[in-house]
Amino acid sequence: MKKQTFALYFGNRGFMPAELIEGAREDMVKAVTDAGYDYLIMDKDATRYGAVETRDEGRLYHDWLKSHEGEYDGVILCMPIFIDENGAVAALQDAGVPILMQAYPDTIGKMDFKHRRDAYCGKFSVTDVFYQYQIPFTVMKPHVVDPLTPKFRENLDDFAAICRVVKGMKRFNLGCIGARTTAFKTVRFDEVTLQRYGINVESFDLSELVFKVGQKADDDAKVLARIEDLKAYTDFTLVPEKNMLTLAKISVVIDEYIDEYHLDAVTLRCWNEMETILRVCPCVLISYLNDRGIVCSCEIDLTSAITMRAMALASGKPTACLDWNNNYGDDENKVILFHCGPVAQTLMAGKGTVTEHKMFAKGDPGSGWGTNEGRIAAFDMTMSNGFTEDGKLKVYTSEAKFTSDPIEKEFFGCGGVAEIPNLQDKLIRLAKGGFKHHTTVGMGHMKAILDEAFTTYLGYELIDIDN
């Protein structure tokens, strides 16, 4: 897997101490490589002191960067001193990727002219002019930071996550397999709006999937291999052989859609045609896709697939689409988040068990084999979801945690108890803001990363539900 790569930019200003630039070039290369990333750096002899000051030097850097287009995921704009902003604008106005502003701190005892940097002040000169030129950029805390400190390492890892989200969300293909379930107006979306954000929706009729499944031979090599993969993935011991075969065929057909149309994410009409016609419920297949790194949401909740993909890019881990389902006793800050069984095993407390969907079994026994039942593990998590309205993609982000609080054995599906600060206030904002009965979750704290990617670089409208 190719390492994330950052183009390194070093600024200069003629009357400031030039020897500080030499050290910055060495520091930044070490910081980036020690963190496990790769870098591109313009030859030291290309400009005075190996940095950019003048507009001509900026144009030189601009052309050098252009010659490496597609090879870098972000730019680190290093300010060893109070740098010249005009050269920086000329160099980076067409960068087309996130730009991290990093400025060196001054050191008490080294405030003489030879050592003083003034980058604390100079950072504002650069950010102000970039704002005027409408060049998007990222700033982080603290305002000034040495590249060789743990704090900059945190900044760098967060910036890398922002770059992954921006790169992965700027232009991608989302497969919509099946029409919206008639009763679920809550998951409606506007394809044209999404296209303006670079999200291309490819729609497929569910009848085609049913036909393709019917064309698969029982002894198809890919189907037989998929049966073994699925049995290794979770516990299928309760599933009748015929239903197991059908689930494997559906899984292979979905993979064919993904390969043929280069789909980066999928949303699936999961009921009730699959149950009545094919006699299976595809929950476990959605779980399996997400654990393979292919985002998939259920119930044709396409905008949930969007926020799931963003969190998966940020964290490098599977995500899930869940119902705001049940109160947890009298605790107003706790809620049971649940879905029938599409949660990735990585997010579960233990290996799941594939069962018959109890809702379908009630009226049509034998029709719903495929729910991967279990419990969601305890972990810090990020929540997000969105919808389209008036030509805009509107999203929220927040942070919470799944607890180890028990849920009774008789509780159907895959659920977990989430503890969410000020939950009741958030629920009011979600309800009045037009958000659906789903939220999507990912592992770890990603709110700041998502907010930066969504607003600074992707142009989503962020709805604040925390304040």
Buried (B, 14 or more C-beta within 10 A) or exposed (E): EEEBBBBBBBBBBEEBBBEBBBEBBEBBBEBBEEBEBBBBBBEEEEBBBBBBBBBEBBBBBBEBBEEEEEEBBBBBBBBBBBBBBBBBBBBBBEBBBBBBBBBBBBEEEEEEEEEBBBBBEBBEBBBEBBEEEEBBBBBBEEEBBBBEEEEBBBBBBBBBBBBBBBBBBBEBBBBBBBEBBEEBEBBEBBBEBBEEBEBBBBEBEBEEBBEBBEEBEEEBEBBBEBBEEBBEBBBBEEBEEEBBBBBBBBBBBBBBBBEEBEBBBBBBBBBBBBBEBBBBBBBBBBBBBBBBEBBBBBBBBBBBBBBBBBBBBBBEBBBBBBBBBBEBEEEBBBBBBBBBBBBBBBBBBEEBBBBBBEBBBEEBEEBBBBBBBBBBBBBEBBBBBBBBBEEBBBBBBBBBBBBEBEBEEEBBBBBBBBBBEBBEBBBEBBEEBEBBBBBBBBBBBBBBBBBBBBBBBBEBBBBEBEE
